[in-house]
């Protein structure tokens, strides 16, 4: 009988059983959720090649805009020179 008292399971009225179990379940759920979030982030992350392509497209758009601005400015200057 002495050995059986050590092997018995704690009763549900044990005050430490419920909070410890709740903390364990909460920790397990958080670990599982963080794994899912990390996996989704890895899937949606931009690859280095995609980032380079985005940067090059931005540079192209900026270059075209600056070229247009320069053409407009030069046309105004050329008109000024032709008029004087």
C-alpha positions in Angstrom: 0.0 0.0 0.0 2.9 2.4 0.6 4.1 2.0 -3.0 0.7 2.5 -4.4 0.4 5.9 -2.7 3.4 7.1 -4.6 2.1 5.8 -7.9 -1.4 7.2 -7.6 -2.4 10.0 -10.0 -3.2 13.4 -8.5 -6.9 14.0 -8.1 -8.7 16.7 -10.0 -9.2 18.6 -6.7 -5.4 19.1 -6.4 -4.9 22.9 -6.6 -1.6 22.6 -8.6 -2.9 20.2 -11.2 -5.2 22.6 -13.1 -2.8 25.7 -13.4 0.1 23.5 -14.3 -1.9 21.7 -17.0 -3.3 25.0 -18.3 0.2 26.5 -18.6 1.5 23.4 -20.3 -1.3 23.4 -22.8 -0.9 27.1 -23.4 2.8 26.7 -24.0 2.2 23.8 -26.4 -0.4 25.8 -28.3 1.9 28.9 -28.5 4.7 26.7 -29.9 2.5 25.2 -32.5 1.1 28.6 -33.5 4.5 30.1 -33.8 5.6 27.2 -36.0 2.6 27.8 -38.3 3.3 31.6 -38.4 7.0 31.0 -39.2 6.0 28.5 -42.0 3.6 31.0 -43.5 6.2 33.8 -43.3 8.8 31.6 -45.0 6.3 30.9 -47.9 5.4 34.6 -48.3 8.9 35.9 -47.9 10.5 37.6 -50.9 13.4 35.8 -52.4 16.7 37.7 -53.0 16.2 37.5 -56.7 12.7 38.9 -56.5 14.0 41.7 -54.4 16.7 42.6 -57.0 14.1 42.5 -59.7 11.9 44.9 -57.7 14.8 47.3 -57.1 15.8 47.2 -60.8 12.2 47.9 -61.8 12.2 50.9 -59.4 15.4 52.1 -60.9 14.0 51.8 -64.4 10.9 53.8 -63.5 13.0 56.5 -61.8 15.3 56.7 -64.8 12.4 57.1 -67.2 10.9 59.8 -65.0 14.1 61.7 -64.8 14.7 61.4 -68.6 11.3 62.9 -69.2 11.9 65.8 -66.8 15.2 66.4 -68.5 13.7 66.4 -72.0 11.0 68.9 -70.9 13.7 71.2 -69.3 15.9 70.9 -72.4 12.9 71.7 -74.7 12.2 74.8 -72.7 15.9 75.9 -72.8 16.0 75.2 -76.6 12.9 77.3 -77.2 14.5 80.1 -75.1 17.7 79.9 -77.2 15.7 79.9 -80.5 13.7 82.9 -79.4 16.7 85.1 -78.5 
